[in-house]
Structures are given as structure tokens and as C-alpha cells.
Amino acid sequence: MYTPLPSAEQLLERERLSYSVMGVKWATLLSFFLIAALCLTIYSHPNPFISLAKLSLFSIPIFVIGALGHIFFSRVSLHQYLDEFLKAYLALFNVAWLLVLVTLARSAVDSYSRTSAISGIESMVDILVLTFAIALFPDRKTMLLMVLPLMVFNVVIHLSEQPLNLVFPIVKFICFTVILYTGQQIFSRWFVQSILRNLENKKLLQQFKRLALVDGLTNLSNRRHFDDILLQEIKVTERNNRPLSLIMLDVDYFKRLNDKAGHQAGDECLSQLGQLLAQSAMRPRDLAARYGGEEFVIVLPETDIAGAAAIAANIKADIAALKLPHPDSENGEFVTVSQGVCQWRNGMSATDFTANADKMLYQAKQAGRDQFVVDEQ
């Protein structure tokens, strides 16, 4: 009746991967924007340190890898090896970016405005580091593997311009690493708490729904749920003109069982009967419910009167096989049930339908119990 919720570990892994995929798609689009902005800057500069054609040529891998990856991750939300695909994509994308950055750095070294060019490259790398740190914060290892090569590149390019100034790039590298590591811990803790809180809310909601729709003793649907489902199935039957049948059954001499063996024995009888009826309503749309007291109902969509009668016969045989003791039954030493079986007809309301099943049940009791009566009309 209810779809089981995933465990906390499964949900955390699923949400981590989902956020990482979403973050990588966002980072990919931002990378396209950075390349476009860089091309526009070079095009508008009177003396660019690299030609637009050369930059466009070395930027092709970013666009090809990025476009293919964006299309793939947009179409594939769940896959057994999605995490591996994500890491492989990031590795390729990182190499593509490093290729562009190395090309820019080499061109800047040969430029008369090398200092400002290298400063601009460092700023762009900082933007990339921040972008991928935000995009991958739930996965610390993947995030660090993505941003550390870029940060090391920044140190190298700064030292190539100012080889005697070791303090600044090293301190910057350490500060960035500490900030990213601690920031990731803080955001990851918030992320985990948010996911776990959401899971707890779903569990509470499912529990409330269960309390509202399930009978606590038998674990079958309760009367309220039965009424709702029956109305829905009648509407479906009216639309598609397919058969719909109903079985109503009652434990024979149940009051005597309670009086003689005690209420605990009566509850145990109802509980085992509930398990048996749940197995009888095996198809996805079949519904077994506790109608009230010792009365039960089974809704059988896509089932004609002959099929419902066969199920009633199976229930009678299965209950006999259970051999539940009954110390004060006129039908023998074991628990038996009476059943009324009917099929929905055009114009019947839900009340008429259940009343007809109850009428058949009454006839079964009048005929001596431990049997089922089928409405042949």
C-alpha cells in the first residue's frame, strides 16, 4: 500500500549526487559565459596578448566536452554509474580548462603587458575555483580534486611572473584551501541536516497517512480508505465498462469466540484473517479492508462475478487450512466465515453496491454460515 522510504544513507547519497549533477550543469554554463566574456574582451582590446582565433581554437574542447556533458546530465537523472560518469566528465573538463589557461599564460609571457594579463588570468582562475567549489560542495573529495589543480596553476603562474615573491601565492593558496575546506564542512553539515530533516518529515507524514488509512490490528485498509477507493473504482468502471466485484465477509459466531476464549484470542483471529485476506488481494488495484468489527471487504477491479466467486472459494479453503480454534461455534471446532459476493451494475452507487454485498452475506448466514452466496442477477 505504501512505498517504503529510502534509508538515510541512501537518501543522502541520492541527494548528494543530484545536487552535484545540477551544480556541474550550472558550472558548465558559467564556463561558457567566461569563455565568451574572455573572447569579447580580447576582441575589444586594441592590443590583445592573444589572438581571438588562437583562443577560439584552444577553447573548442571546453565547448565540446561541456555541451556533451550538459546534454548527458540533462537526460540521465539516475544511473548505476552516474557518479563515475560525473567524475570522468569533471576530469576531462578540468584538463580542457587547464589547456586554455596554459595557452593564455604562455601568450601573456610574450606580451608587453604581461603583468596585467597574468593578473587577469589569476582572477579568472579564482572565479573558476569559486564556481566549482559551490557546484560540488556536497562532495568534498570531488570538489578538492577539481579546484586544487586550478589553485596550483595560479601559484605557478604567479611565481613565473614574480619568482622572488613566494609569500603571497603560498599564503593565498593556503588561505583558499582552508576557506574551501572549512566552508565545505559547514555547508555539508547544513546539507546533511536539511536532508535528514526532510526524511523525518516524510516519515511522519507517511505515519500519519498510515494511521488515517490503515487498521492497526489487521494492517488492512480501514473503512475510510475503503470508502474512498470504492468510489474511485466505481468511477473507473463507469468510464471503461470493465467489471468490478465486491466480497463482504464476516467471522461466524465471533462474539461467542470473544466471550469464550477472551478478547486476545479474538484479536489474534482477526489479525491472522487480515494477513490471509491481504494475500488474497494480491493485484495492485485489489483492496482488502476491515469494514468494522469482525466484518471485512475485498474490492476486486477488473473481476467479474465468476472470478470473485473463485476468490471467495479460495478464502473459505484457506481459512479452513488455518485451523484457528473456535471453542463455541456451531460449525465445528475451527473459525469459519460467511461471505457475500456481488458485481457492480450500471446505476449502482457505492452505498447500493455495499448494501447488495451485505444482503448476500446475510443470506449466507441464514443458510447456515461457513459458505458464500453469489448474487446471480
Beta strands, then each sheet from edge to edge (+ up, - down):
strand 1: 244-251
strand 2: 287-292
strand 3: 295-301
strand 4: 325-329
strand 5: 332-334
strand 6: 337-343
strand 7: 372-374
sheet 1: 2+ 3- 1+ 6- 7-
sheet 2: 4+ 5-
end
